Amino acid sequence: SRTGTMVRLECAAEGHPTPQIAWQKDGGTDFPAARERRMHVMPDDDVFFITDVKIEDAGVYSCTAQNSAGSVLANATLTV
């Protein structure tokens, strides 16, 4: 992705009860897009956007979906 553009990350999970979705970057929850409020979630369709992409946003994003039945993890690599 180019700097200044918008990136779309999708993380869909179905289950009962409805899974909670959590994002990490490079294994941590404190990352620039979240800290600077450039990460936006669309609650209806499990899509996350990172706006105004910066060099420091590059890395591996992990999406964890968790409910009482268990959890599942998916990774996406963002290259800037």
Secondary structure as GFF3:
##gff-version 3
##sequence-region A 1 80
A	DSSP	beta_strand	7	10	.	.	.	ID=ss1
A	DSSP	beta_strand	20	25	.	.	.	ID=ss2
A	DSSP	alpha_helix	32	35	.	.	.	ID=ss3
A	DSSP	beta_strand	39	42	.	.	.	ID=ss4
A	DSSP	beta_strand	47	50	.	.	.	ID=ss5
A	DSSP	three_ten_helix	55	57	.	.	.	ID=ss6
A	DSSP	beta_strand	59	67	.	.	.	ID=ss7
A	DSSP	beta_strand	70	78	.	.	.	ID=ss8
###
